[in-house]
Amino acid sequence: MVPRLSLEAVVMTFKSQLAQDAVKVFLDGAAFAEDITYTPKAGAPKAIKAVIIRKRLDPAHEDTGRTLINQAELFVANDTIAGVTSINKGGDVVSFAETIGGAAISWVVADILNQDEGIWHLLVQK
């Protein structure tokens, strides 16, 4: 007799699919992502993939018209192997080039802009 699998054992949940797609699709180095080095405040450096937004950021509301030139946004996996599972604002450091093809420099994680089961959206500053 062949054992029967429950529907729950076969069907992936939306949250688990989101986490898997974050690593395999959105953070695919052949498509969108590039290599960075992520160093937790109390940990060892780790090479991971990230989508980097290097444009000048526009502040909201009362600072309209000003730009933030020493900041960038990152999307990294919320994953033990392909990314990080916790963030220490002001303590974690990432290294990547300020311009594509340039030399890597250090950036401090300034804020968590958003997160879900698959992705961290971070604000970094140099």
Secondary structure, 3 states (H helix, E strand, C coil): CCCCCCHHHHCCCHHHHHHHHHHHHHCCCCCCCEEEEEECCCCCCEEEEEEEECCCECCCHHHCCCCECCEEEEEEECCCCCCCCCCCCCCCEEEEECCCCCCEEEEEEEEEEEECCCEEEEEEEC
